[in-house]
Amino acid sequence: MRIQTDILKELRKDKGLTQMDLAKHFGISHVMYSYYETGKRRMSLEMLCDLADLLDTSTDYILGRTDDPRPPRRRIHPKKS
């Protein structure tokens, strides 16, 4: 499944971040990050999840599977006795 590059770019700009900011966060070059944002490369699932958390949204929104940009509620696991 491909990332919706227009959504990704919009989310980044809404947070006041640059491609360079995100590249530094992930420890990659600006060019490499730009490839993700333009759809020239696919990012790992781990990176997608980290990016969704960073941009305060859901992976489903970035992937275009929902039009609700709100992050999902965190699942609370019961404590084991």
N, CA, C and O atoms as a CHARMM CRD file, in Angstrom:
* protein
*
  324
    1    1 MET  N      0.83800  -1.17800   0.00000 PROA 1      0.00000
    2    1 MET  CA     0.00000   0.00000   0.00000 PROA 1      0.00000
    3    1 MET  C      0.88900   1.24900   0.00000 PROA 1      0.00000
    4    1 MET  O      1.89100   1.31600   0.71200 PROA 1      0.00000
    5    2 ARG  N      0.51600   2.19400  -0.78000 PROA 2      0.00000
    6    2 ARG  CA     1.31000   3.41700  -0.90600 PROA 2      0.00000
    7    2 ARG  C      0.80300   4.53100   0.00400 PROA 2      0.00000
    8    2 ARG  O     -0.39100   4.66000   0.27600 PROA 2      0.00000
    9    3 ILE  N      1.75100   5.31700   0.45500 PROA 3      0.00000
   10    3 ILE  CA     1.43800   6.50200   1.25100 PROA 3      0.00000
   11    3 ILE  C      0.81200   7.54800   0.34400 PROA 3      0.00000
   12    3 ILE  O      1.21200   7.70400  -0.81000 PROA 3      0.00000
   13    4 GLN  N     -0.16200   8.25500   0.86700 PROA 4      0.00000
   14    4 GLN  CA    -0.77000   9.36200   0.13400 PROA 4      0.00000
   15    4 GLN  C      0.14500  10.57900   0.31200 PROA 4      0.00000
   16    4 GLN  O      0.11000  11.25500   1.34000 PROA 4      0.00000
   17    5 THR  N      0.95200  10.83600  -0.69800 PROA 5      0.00000
   18    5 THR  CA     1.99800  11.84200  -0.57700 PROA 5      0.00000
   19    5 THR  C      1.44900  13.23300  -0.31600 PROA 5      0.00000
   20    5 THR  O      2.08500  14.02200   0.38300 PROA 5      0.00000
   21    6 ASP  N      0.28600  13.55000  -0.85900 PROA 6      0.00000
   22    6 ASP  CA    -0.29400  14.86800  -0.61800 PROA 6      0.00000
   23    6 ASP  C     -0.69300  15.02000   0.85000 PROA 6      0.00000
   24    6 ASP  O     -0.53700  16.09700   1.42600 PROA 6      0.00000
   25    7 ILE  N     -1.20000  13.96000   1.44900 PROA 7      0.00000
   26    7 ILE  CA    -1.57900  13.98800   2.85400 PROA 7      0.00000
   27    7 ILE  C     -0.33200  14.13600   3.72000 PROA 7      0.00000
   28    7 ILE  O     -0.31600  14.93200   4.65900 PROA 7      0.00000
   29    8 LEU  N      0.69600  13.38000   3.41000 PROA 8      0.00000
   30    8 LEU  CA     1.92800  13.43400   4.18000 PROA 8      0.00000
   31    8 LEU  C      2.53100  14.84100   4.15900 PROA 8      0.00000
   32    8 LEU  O      2.94800  15.36100   5.19400 PROA 8      0.00000
   33    9 LYS  N      2.57200  15.44200   2.99200 PROA 9      0.00000
   34    9 LYS  CA     3.11900  16.79400   2.85400 PROA 9      0.00000
   35    9 LYS  C      2.27200  17.79900   3.63300 PROA 9      0.00000
   36    9 LYS  O      2.81300  18.67800   4.30300 PROA 9      0.00000
   37   10 GLU  N      0.95700  17.67300   3.54900 PROA 10     0.00000
   38   10 GLU  CA     0.05900  18.58100   4.25600 PROA 10     0.00000
   39   10 GLU  C      0.22600  18.45200   5.77000 PROA 10     0.00000
   40   10 GLU  O      0.28000  19.46000   6.47400 PROA 10     0.00000
   41   11 LEU  N      0.30800  17.22800   6.27200 PROA 11     0.00000
   42   11 LEU  CA     0.49500  17.00900   7.70300 PROA 11     0.00000
   43   11 LEU  C      1.79800  17.62400   8.19100 PROA 11     0.00000
   44   11 LEU  O      1.83400  18.28400   9.23000 PROA 11     0.00000
   45   12 ARG  N      2.86200  17.40500   7.43800 PROA 12     0.00000
   46   12 ARG  CA     4.16800  17.95500   7.80400 PROA 12     0.00000
   47   12 ARG  C      4.11400  19.47300   7.88500 PROA 12     0.00000
   48   12 ARG  O      4.59600  20.06700   8.85000 PROA 12     0.00000
   49   13 LYS  N      3.53200  20.09600   6.87800 PROA 13     0.00000
   50   13 LYS  CA     3.44900  21.55800   6.85500 PROA 13     0.00000
   51   13 LYS  C      2.55400  22.08700   7.97000 PROA 13     0.00000
   52   13 LYS  O      2.85100  23.12100   8.56900 PROA 13     0.00000
   53   14 ASP  N      1.45200  21.37900   8.25000 PROA 14     0.00000
   54   14 ASP  CA     0.55500  21.78900   9.33700 PROA 14     0.00000
   55   14 ASP  C      1.26300  21.80300  10.68800 PROA 14     0.00000
   56   14 ASP  O      0.92600  22.60200  11.56100 PROA 14     0.00000
   57   15 LYS  N      2.24100  20.92300  10.85700 PROA 15     0.00000
   58   15 LYS  CA     3.01200  20.86600  12.10300 PROA 15     0.00000
   59   15 LYS  C      4.19300  21.83700  12.08900 PROA 15     0.00000
   60   15 LYS  O      4.93900  21.92700  13.06400 PROA 15     0.00000
   61   16 GLY  N      4.35900  22.56200  10.98300 PROA 16     0.00000
   62   16 GLY  CA     5.45300  23.52600  10.88000 PROA 16     0.00000
   63   16 GLY  C      6.81600  22.87400  10.73300 PROA 16     0.00000
   64   16 GLY  O      7.83300  23.44700  11.12400 PROA 16     0.00000
   65   17 LEU  N      6.83300  21.67600  10.16700 PROA 17     0.00000
   66   17 LEU  CA     8.07400  20.93400   9.98800 PROA 17     0.00000
   67   17 LEU  C      8.53200  20.98600   8.54000 PROA 17     0.00000
   68   17 LEU  O      7.72400  21.10900   7.62000 PROA 17     0.00000
   69   18 THR  N      9.82200  20.89100   8.35700 PROA 18     0.00000
   70   18 THR  CA    10.38900  20.81500   7.00600 PROA 18     0.00000
   71   18 THR  C     10.78600  19.36800   6.72100 PROA 18     0.00000
   72   18 THR  O     10.83400  18.52900   7.62000 PROA 18     0.00000
   73   19 GLN  N     11.06500  19.10300   5.47000 PROA 19     0.00000
   74   19 GLN  CA    11.57700  17.78200   5.11700 PROA 19     0.00000
   75   19 GLN  C     12.89100  17.53300   5.85000 PROA 19     0.00000
   76   19 GLN  O     13.16900  16.40700   6.26300 PROA 19     0.00000
   77   20 MET  N     13.69500  18.57600   6.01300 PROA 20     0.00000
   78   20 MET  CA    14.97000  18.44500   6.71900 PROA 20     0.00000
   79   20 MET  C     14.74000  18.06700   8.18100 PROA 20     0.00000
   80   20 MET  O     15.47900  17.25100   8.73100 PROA 20     0.00000
   81   21 ASP  N     13.72800  18.64900   8.81200 PROA 21     0.00000
   82   21 ASP  CA    13.40500  18.30300  10.20000 PROA 21     0.00000
   83   21 ASP  C     13.11300  16.81300  10.32900 PROA 21     0.00000
   84   21 ASP  O     13.62300  16.15100  11.23300 PROA 21     0.00000
   85   22 LEU  N     12.30100  16.29400   9.43600 PROA 22     0.00000
   86   22 LEU  CA    11.94100  14.88000   9.50100 PROA 22     0.00000
   87   22 LEU  C     13.11900  13.98300   9.13400 PROA 22     0.00000
   88   22 LEU  O     13.29300  12.90800   9.70800 PROA 22     0.00000
   89   23 ALA  N     13.91500  14.42500   8.18700 PROA 23     0.00000
   90   23 ALA  CA    15.10900  13.65600   7.82400 PROA 23     0.00000
   91   23 ALA  C     16.03300  13.53300   9.03200 PROA 23     0.00000
   92   23 ALA  O     16.56500  12.45500   9.29600 PROA 23     0.00000
   93   24 LYS  N     16.22700  14.62600   9.76500 PROA 24     0.00000
   94   24 LYS  CA    17.07100  14.58700  10.96200 PROA 24     0.00000
   95   24 LYS  C     16.46700  13.66800  12.01900 PROA 24     0.00000
   96   24 LYS  O     17.19100  12.91400  12.66900 PROA 24     0.00000
   97   25 HSD  N     15.15800  13.72400  12.19600 PROA 25     0.00000
   98   25 HSD  CA    14.48700  12.87500  13.17000 PROA 25     0.00000
   99   25 HSD  C     14.74300  11.39500  12.88600 PROA 25     0.00000
  100   25 HSD  O     14.97200  10.60700  13.80400 PROA 25     0.00000
  101   26 PHE  N     14.70100  11.03200  11.61500 PROA 26     0.00000
  102   26 PHE  CA    14.88000   9.63700  11.23300 PROA 26     0.00000
  103   26 PHE  C     16.33600   9.26100  10.96100 PROA 26     0.00000
  104   26 PHE  O     16.64300   8.09500  10.71300 PROA 26     0.00000
  105   27 GLY  N     17.23000  10.24600  11.00900 PROA 27     0.00000
  106   27 GLY  CA    18.64400   9.96100  10.78400 PROA 27     0.00000
  107   27 GLY  C     18.96000   9.58900   9.35200 PROA 27     0.00000
  108   27 GLY  O     19.81400   8.74400   9.08300 PROA 27     0.00000
  109   28 ILE  N     18.24600  10.24300   8.42700 PROA 28     0.00000
  110   28 ILE  CA    18.46000   9.98600   6.99900 PROA 28     0.00000
  111   28 ILE  C     18.72700  11.31700   6.30200 PROA 28     0.00000
  112   28 ILE  O     18.58000  12.38200   6.90200 PROA 28     0.00000
  113   29 SER  N     19.11400  11.24900   5.05200 PROA 29     0.00000
  114   29 SER  CA    19.37100  12.46700   4.29600 PROA 29     0.00000
  115   29 SER  C     18.04900  13.14000   3.89400 PROA 29     0.00000
  116   29 SER  O     16.99500  12.50800   3.83700 PROA 29     0.00000
  117   30 HSD  N     18.15000  14.42200   3.62400 PROA 30     0.00000
  118   30 HSD  CA    16.99300  15.18100   3.14500 PROA 30     0.00000
  119   30 HSD  C     16.46300  14.57400   1.85200 PROA 30     0.00000
  120   30 HSD  O     15.25300  14.47100   1.65600 PROA 30     0.00000
  121   31 VAL  N     17.37000  14.17700   0.98100 PROA 31     0.00000
  122   31 VAL  CA    16.98000  13.58400  -0.30600 PROA 31     0.00000
  123   31 VAL  C     16.19400  12.29100  -0.08400 PROA 31     0.00000
  124   31 VAL  O     15.17600  12.05600  -0.73400 PROA 31     0.00000
  125   32 MET  N     16.67700  11.45100   0.84300 PROA 32     0.00000
  126   32 MET  CA    15.98500  10.18700   1.11700 PROA 32     0.00000
  127   32 MET  C     14.58000  10.46600   1.64100 PROA 32     0.00000
  128   32 MET  O     13.62400   9.82000   1.21200 PROA 32     0.00000
  129   33 TYR  N     14.44100  11.41700   2.56000 PROA 33     0.00000
  130   33 TYR  CA    13.10300  11.72500   3.05900 PROA 33     0.00000
  131   33 TYR  C     12.22000  12.25500   1.93100 PROA 33     0.00000
  132   33 TYR  O     11.04200  11.90600   1.85300 PROA 33     0.00000
  133   34 SER  N     12.76800  13.08000   1.07200 PROA 34     0.00000
  134   34 SER  CA    11.96800  13.63200  -0.02800 PROA 34     0.00000
  135   34 SER  C     11.45600  12.52400  -0.93900 PROA 34     0.00000
  136   34 SER  O     10.37700  12.64600  -1.51900 PROA 34     0.00000
  137   35 TYR  N     12.22700  11.43600  -1.07000 PROA 35     0.00000
  138   35 TYR  CA    11.76800  10.29500  -1.86700 PROA 35     0.00000
  139   35 TYR  C     10.52400   9.65700  -1.25400 PROA 35     0.00000
  140   35 TYR  O      9.62100   9.23400  -1.97600 PROA 35     0.00000
  141   36 TYR  N     10.47500   9.58900   0.07000 PROA 36     0.00000
  142   36 TYR  CA     9.28000   9.05100   0.73500 PROA 36     0.00000
  143   36 TYR  C      8.08300   9.96200   0.47800 PROA 36     0.00000
  144   36 TYR  O      6.97900   9.49600   0.19600 PROA 36     0.00000
  145   37 GLU  N      8.32100  11.26000   0.58000 PROA 37     0.00000
  146   37 GLU  CA     7.21300  12.20800   0.45200 PROA 37     0.00000
  147   37 GLU  C      6.72600  12.35600  -0.98600 PROA 37     0.00000
  148   37 GLU  O      5.59800  12.79200  -1.21500 PROA 37     0.00000
  149   38 THR  N      7.54800  12.00600  -1.93700 PROA 38     0.00000
  150   38 THR  CA     7.12400  12.08300  -3.34000 PROA 38     0.00000
  151   38 THR  C      6.69600  10.72300  -3.89600 PROA 38     0.00000
  152   38 THR  O      6.27200  10.62000  -5.04700 PROA 38     0.00000
  153   39 GLY  N      6.81100   9.68600  -3.06900 PROA 39     0.00000
  154   39 GLY  CA     6.38600   8.36000  -3.49800 PROA 39     0.00000
  155   39 GLY  C      7.41300   7.59900  -4.30000 PROA 39     0.00000
  156   39 GLY  O      7.09100   6.56500  -4.88500 PROA 39     0.00000
  157   40 LYS  N      8.66100   8.08800  -4.34500 PROA 40     0.00000
  158   40 LYS  CA     9.70600   7.38700  -5.08800 PROA 40     0.00000
  159   40 LYS  C     10.26700   6.19200  -4.31900 PROA 40     0.00000
  160   40 LYS  O     10.87400   5.29500  -4.90400 PROA 40     0.00000
  161   41 ARG  N     10.05800   6.19000  -2.99900 PROA 41     0.00000
  162   41 ARG  CA    10.49400   5.07900  -2.14800 PROA 41     0.00000
  163   41 ARG  C      9.40500   4.76400  -1.14400 PROA 41     0.00000
  164   41 ARG  O      8.62300   5.64000  -0.77300 PROA 41     0.00000
  165   42 ARG  N      9.35100   3.53100  -0.70800 PROA 42     0.00000
  166   42 ARG  CA     8.40500   3.12100   0.33700 PROA 42     0.00000
  167   42 ARG  C      9.13500   3.05700   1.66700 PROA 42     0.00000
  168   42 ARG  O     10.26700   2.58200   1.75500 PROA 42     0.00000
  169   43 MET  N      8.45900   3.54700   2.70300 PROA 43     0.00000
  170   43 MET  CA     9.07400   3.50800   4.02500 PROA 43     0.00000
  171   43 MET  C      8.67400   2.23400   4.75300 PROA 43     0.00000
  172   43 MET  O      7.68000   1.59000   4.41700 PROA 43     0.00000
  173   44 SER  N      9.46300   1.89000   5.75100 PROA 44     0.00000
  174   44 SER  CA     9.17800   0.70800   6.54600 PROA 44     0.00000
  175   44 SER  C      7.93600   0.94700   7.40900 PROA 44     0.00000
  176   44 SER  O      7.52600   2.08500   7.63500 PROA 44     0.00000
  177   45 LEU  N      7.36600  -0.12900   7.87300 PROA 45     0.00000
  178   45 LEU  CA     6.21200  -0.04100   8.75900 PROA 45     0.00000
  179   45 LEU  C      6.58400   0.69200  10.04500 PROA 45     0.00000
  180   45 LEU  O      5.80000   1.49400  10.55400 PROA 45     0.00000
  181   46 GLU  N      7.76300   0.42200  10.56200 PROA 46     0.00000
  182   46 GLU  CA     8.21700   1.09700  11.78100 PROA 46     0.00000
  183   46 GLU  C      8.31300   2.59800  11.56900 PROA 46     0.00000
  184   46 GLU  O      7.89300   3.37400  12.42700 PROA 46     0.00000
  185   47 MET  N      8.85700   3.00800  10.44700 PROA 47     0.00000
  186   47 MET  CA     8.97800   4.42900  10.14600 PROA 47     0.00000
  187   47 MET  C      7.59900   5.05500   9.97500 PROA 47     0.00000
  188   47 MET  O      7.36300   6.16600  10.44900 PROA 47     0.00000
  189   48 LEU  N      6.69700   4.36100   9.31200 PROA 48     0.00000
  190   48 LEU  CA     5.33800   4.86000   9.12200 PROA 48     0.00000
  191   48 LEU  C      4.65600   5.08100  10.46800 PROA 48     0.00000
  192   48 LEU  O      4.00800   6.10700  10.67700 PROA 48     0.00000
  193   49 CYS  N      4.79900   4.12500  11.37400 PROA 49     0.00000
  194   49 CYS  CA     4.18500   4.25100  12.70400 PROA 49     0.00000
  195   49 CYS  C      4.80200   5.41700  13.47400 PROA 49     0.00000
  196   49 CYS  O      4.07900   6.18900  14.10400 PROA 49     0.00000
  197   50 ASP  N      6.11500   5.55300  13.43100 PROA 50     0.00000
  198   50 ASP  CA     6.79100   6.65400  14.10600 PROA 50     0.00000
  199   50 ASP  C      6.35100   7.99100  13.51900 PROA 50     0.00000
  200   50 ASP  O      6.12700   8.95300  14.25400 PROA 50     0.00000
  201   51 LEU  N      6.23000   8.04800  12.21900 PROA 51     0.00000
  202   51 LEU  CA     5.80500   9.26900  11.53700 PROA 51     0.00000
  203   51 LEU  C      4.37300   9.64500  11.92200 PROA 51     0.00000
  204   51 LEU  O      4.07900  10.81600  12.15900 PROA 51     0.00000
  205   52 ALA  N      3.49800   8.66400  11.98300 PROA 52     0.00000
  206   52 ALA  CA     2.10700   8.92600  12.39000 PROA 52     0.00000
  207   52 ALA  C      2.07300   9.49200  13.81000 PROA 52     0.00000
  208   52 ALA  O      1.34500  10.44700  14.08100 PROA 52     0.00000
  209   53 ASP  N      2.85900   8.90600  14.71300 PROA 53     0.00000
  210   53 ASP  CA     2.91800   9.42200  16.08400 PROA 53     0.00000
  211   53 ASP  C      3.46200  10.84800  16.10100 PROA 53     0.00000
  212   53 ASP  O      2.91400  11.71700  16.77900 PROA 53     0.00000
  213   54 LEU  N      4.52000  11.08300  15.36700 PROA 54     0.00000
  214   54 LEU  CA     5.14600  12.39700  15.31000 PROA 54     0.00000
  215   54 LEU  C      4.19100  13.45700  14.75900 PROA 54     0.00000
  216   54 LEU  O      4.17700  14.59400  15.23000 PROA 54     0.00000
  217   55 LEU  N      3.39900  13.07700  13.76300 PROA 55     0.00000
  218   55 LEU  CA     2.47000  14.01500  13.12700 PROA 55     0.00000
  219   55 LEU  C      1.09100  14.00800  13.78200 PROA 55     0.00000
  220   55 LEU  O      0.17600  14.69000  13.32200 PROA 55     0.00000
  221   56 ASP  N      0.94800  13.23700  14.85300 PROA 56     0.00000
  222   56 ASP  CA    -0.28600  13.18300  15.63900 PROA 56     0.00000
  223   56 ASP  C     -1.49400  12.77200  14.78100 PROA 56     0.00000
  224   56 ASP  O     -2.53200  13.43400  14.76600 PROA 56     0.00000
  225   57 THR  N     -1.31300  11.66500  14.07900 PROA 57     0.00000
  226   57 THR  CA    -2.37500  11.13900  13.22200 PROA 57     0.00000
  227   57 THR  C     -2.30600   9.61500  13.23300 PROA 57     0.00000
  228   57 THR  O     -1.58800   9.02800  14.04300 PROA 57     0.00000
  229   58 SER  N     -3.03900   8.98700  12.35200 PROA 58     0.00000
  230   58 SER  CA    -3.00900   7.52600  12.27100 PROA 58     0.00000
  231   58 SER  C     -2.30500   7.08000  10.98600 PROA 58     0.00000
  232   58 SER  O     -2.22200   7.82300  10.00800 PROA 58     0.00000
  233   59 THR  N     -1.81400   5.86800  11.02100 PROA 59     0.00000
  234   59 THR  CA    -1.21700   5.31000   9.80300 PROA 59     0.00000
  235   59 THR  C     -2.28500   5.18300   8.71700 PROA 59     0.00000
  236   59 THR  O     -2.00000   5.38500   7.53700 PROA 59     0.00000
  237   60 ASP  N     -3.50800   4.85000   9.11500 PROA 60     0.00000
  238   60 ASP  CA    -4.59000   4.72800   8.13600 PROA 60     0.00000
  239   60 ASP  C     -4.84100   6.05100   7.41200 PROA 60     0.00000
  240   60 ASP  O     -5.13900   6.05300   6.21800 PROA 60     0.00000
  241   61 TYR  N     -4.72600   7.16900   8.11900 PROA 61     0.00000
  242   61 TYR  CA    -4.92200   8.46600   7.47100 PROA 61     0.00000
  243   61 TYR  C     -3.79900   8.72800   6.46100 PROA 61     0.00000
  244   61 TYR  O     -4.05900   9.17700   5.34400 PROA 61     0.00000
  245   62 ILE  N     -2.56700   8.45000   6.84800 PROA 62     0.00000
  246   62 ILE  CA    -1.43200   8.65300   5.93500 PROA 62     0.00000
  247   62 ILE  C     -1.55900   7.75300   4.71200 PROA 62     0.00000
  248   62 ILE  O     -1.15600   8.13000   3.61100 PROA 62     0.00000
  249   63 LEU  N     -2.12100   6.56000   4.91000 PROA 63     0.00000
  250   63 LEU  CA    -2.28500   5.61800   3.79800 PROA 63     0.00000
  251   63 LEU  C     -3.55100   5.86700   2.97700 PROA 63     0.00000
  252   63 LEU  O     -3.77800   5.19400   1.97200 PROA 63     0.00000
  253   64 GLY  N     -4.37100   6.82500   3.39600 PROA 64     0.00000
  254   64 GLY  CA    -5.58700   7.13100   2.64700 PROA 64     0.00000
  255   64 GLY  C     -6.71400   6.15100   2.90000 PROA 64     0.00000
  256   64 GLY  O     -7.64800   6.06800   2.10300 PROA 64     0.00000
  257   65 ARG  N     -6.64400   5.39900   4.00500 PROA 65     0.00000
  258   65 ARG  CA    -7.68000   4.39900   4.31200 PROA 65     0.00000
  259   65 ARG  C     -8.83300   4.99700   5.10500 PROA 65     0.00000
  260   65 ARG  O     -9.87600   4.36000   5.25400 PROA 65     0.00000
  261   66 THR  N     -8.65800   6.21100   5.61500 PROA 66     0.00000
  262   66 THR  CA    -9.70500   6.92400   6.33300 PROA 66     0.00000
  263   66 THR  C     -9.54500   8.41100   6.06300 PROA 66     0.00000
  264   66 THR  O     -8.46100   8.87700   5.71300 PROA 66     0.00000
  265   67 ASP  N    -10.61900   9.13900   6.22700 PROA 67     0.00000
  266   67 ASP  CA   -10.51100  10.59100   6.06600 PROA 67     0.00000
  267   67 ASP  C    -10.51900  11.29700   7.42500 PROA 67     0.00000
  268   67 ASP  O    -10.66200  12.51800   7.49600 PROA 67     0.00000
  269   68 ASP  N    -10.36400  10.52000   8.50100 PROA 68     0.00000
  270   68 ASP  CA   -10.30600  11.05300   9.85600 PROA 68     0.00000
  271   68 ASP  C     -8.84100  11.18000  10.27200 PROA 68     0.00000
  272   68 ASP  O     -8.17500  10.16500  10.47200 PROA 68     0.00000
  273   69 PRO  N     -8.33000  12.39700  10.40600 PROA 69     0.00000
  274   69 PRO  CA    -6.91300  12.56900  10.72800 PROA 69     0.00000
  275   69 PRO  C     -6.55400  12.35200  12.19400 PROA 69     0.00000
  276   69 PRO  O     -5.37300  12.33300  12.54200 PROA 69     0.00000
  277   70 ARG  N     -7.55500  12.19000  13.05600 PROA 70     0.00000
  278   70 ARG  CA    -7.25900  12.03200  14.48300 PROA 70     0.00000
  279   70 ARG  C     -6.51800  10.73300  14.75100 PROA 70     0.00000
  280   70 ARG  O     -6.78400   9.71000  14.12000 PROA 70     0.00000
  281   71 PRO  N     -5.57900  10.78600  15.70100 PROA 71     0.00000
  282   71 PRO  CA    -4.87600   9.54600  16.04800 PROA 71     0.00000
  283   71 PRO  C     -5.82700   8.58600  16.75600 PROA 71     0.00000
  284   71 PRO  O     -6.78800   9.02100  17.39100 PROA 71     0.00000
  285   72 PRO  N     -5.56800   7.30700  16.65200 PROA 72     0.00000
  286   72 PRO  CA    -6.45100   6.32900  17.31000 PROA 72     0.00000
  287   72 PRO  C     -6.26400   6.37400  18.82300 PROA 72     0.00000
  288   72 PRO  O     -5.22500   6.79800  19.32900 PROA 72     0.00000
  289   73 ARG  N     -7.29200   5.92700  19.52400 PROA 73     0.00000
  290   73 ARG  CA    -7.15500   5.79800  20.97400 PROA 73     0.00000
  291   73 ARG  C     -6.20200   4.64900  21.24500 PROA 73     0.00000
  292   73 ARG  O     -6.21600   3.63900  20.54100 PROA 73     0.00000
  293   74 ARG  N     -5.39300   4.80400  22.24800 PROA 74     0.00000
  294   74 ARG  CA    -4.44100   3.75100  22.61700 PROA 74     0.00000
  295   74 ARG  C     -5.17600   2.63100  23.32100 PROA 74     0.00000
  296   74 ARG  O     -6.03900   2.86400  24.16700 PROA 74     0.00000
  297   75 ARG  N     -4.83000   1.44500  22.96800 PROA 75     0.00000
  298   75 ARG  CA    -5.40800   0.26700  23.59400 PROA 75     0.00000
  299   75 ARG  C     -4.79700   0.09400  24.97400 PROA 75     0.00000
  300   75 ARG  O     -3.57800   0.16200  25.13300 PROA 75     0.00000
  301   76 ILE  N     -5.62800  -0.12600  25.95400 PROA 76     0.00000
  302   76 ILE  CA    -5.13600  -0.34600  27.31100 PROA 76     0.00000
  303   76 ILE  C     -5.22900  -1.83600  27.60000 PROA 76     0.00000
  304   76 ILE  O     -6.30500  -2.43400  27.56400 PROA 76     0.00000
  305   77 HSD  N     -4.09400  -2.40500  27.88200 PROA 77     0.00000
  306   77 HSD  CA    -4.04100  -3.83700  28.16600 PROA 77     0.00000
  307   77 HSD  C     -4.22700  -4.05400  29.65600 PROA 77     0.00000
  308   77 HSD  O     -3.61400  -3.35100  30.46000 PROA 77     0.00000
  309   78 PRO  N     -5.06400  -5.01700  30.04500 PROA 78     0.00000
  310   78 PRO  CA    -5.25300  -5.29000  31.48400 PROA 78     0.00000
  311   78 PRO  C     -3.96900  -5.79700  32.11700 PROA 78     0.00000
  312   78 PRO  O     -3.17100  -6.49100  31.48600 PROA 78     0.00000
  313   79 LYS  N     -3.79200  -5.43400  33.37500 PROA 79     0.00000
  314   79 LYS  CA    -2.59900  -5.87900  34.10600 PROA 79     0.00000
  315   79 LYS  C     -2.71800  -7.36600  34.41700 PROA 79     0.00000
  316   79 LYS  O     -3.78500  -7.86900  34.76800 PROA 79     0.00000
  317   80 LYS  N     -1.59200  -8.04800  34.27600 PROA 80     0.00000
  318   80 LYS  CA    -1.56100  -9.47600  34.59400 PROA 80     0.00000
  319   80 LYS  C     -1.30000  -9.64500  36.08000 PROA 80     0.00000
  320   80 LYS  O     -0.49000  -8.92400  36.66200 PROA 80     0.00000
  321   81 SER  N     -1.97900 -10.58600  36.68300 PROA 81     0.00000
  322   81 SER  CA    -1.81000 -10.84700  38.12800 PROA 81     0.00000
  323   81 SER  C     -0.64000 -11.75300  38.38400 PROA 81     0.00000
  324   81 SER  O     -0.35100 -12.07700  39.53600 PROA 81     0.00000
